[in-house]
């Protein structure tokens, strides 16, 4: 996907926040989107944080609808449907921060081509698949092998399943941006490309 302008990032962050506000008010509707017509179809993840800690994360790797629609849907789902957390409450909204990862196209990748901090991974085998965003490897200081192992674990596979010839490894990049202290959007720092 092509790079988003700051205005577009701001619109997506406001859209995500409005979708979450409606969700915690028990509204079944998503907000209307007023995004430019040129908005492409793209996968995305919406990550919610409270005081720097994960509070929800839901995404769509493959999308058949425009990015703004994907963001609105994922924001609502991250607030209410991430099974690792209780649904977000209205009292949490002022402290909640939103981060959006707009995904590139997905393509097969060889393990030696993976650059931690740049690539997000999908490992699949036998009907199971796991996805980890590019920033996860950097946040935890993982090398390529550990990143592959953790993606396998996310899929419910054994850690070395990525070495199985039947396993498929795919990668994507992401444009990552988010809110800061409820104020204007901020780009998320680029992570190192060390392996």
Protein Blocks (a to p, Z undefined) as FASTA:
>chain_A
ZZddfklmmmmmmmmmmmmmmmmnopabdcddfbdfklccddddddddeehiafbdcddf
bdcbdfklmmmmmmmmmmmmmmkbccddfklmmmpccddddddddddddfklpcghkacc
dddeehiacdddfklmmmnopafklmmmmmmmmnopafklmmpmkbccddddddddddee
hiacdddddddfbZZ
